[in-house]
Amino acid sequence: MLIRRIEKFLRDSGMPATKFGRLATNDPRFVLDLRMGREPRHATKSRVEHFMNTYRENAGAR
């Protein structure tokens, strides 16, 4: 489930939910909406997964 992966990412990275939403989808309410039951489209899910993977790769390179 996407929201669980995002919540783990937020805990591990220390990133606020609104910043994540802004960076990943240009929507600061994205995580809040997911917590309230929003179901994103497949393309949005792919974009969010790509953002998290890229962020982890770049954080590991530091």
Buried (B, 14 or more C-beta within 10 A) or exposed (E): EBBEEBBEBBEEBEBEBBEBBBEBBEBBBBBEBBEEEEEBEEEBEEBBBEBBEEBEEEEEEE
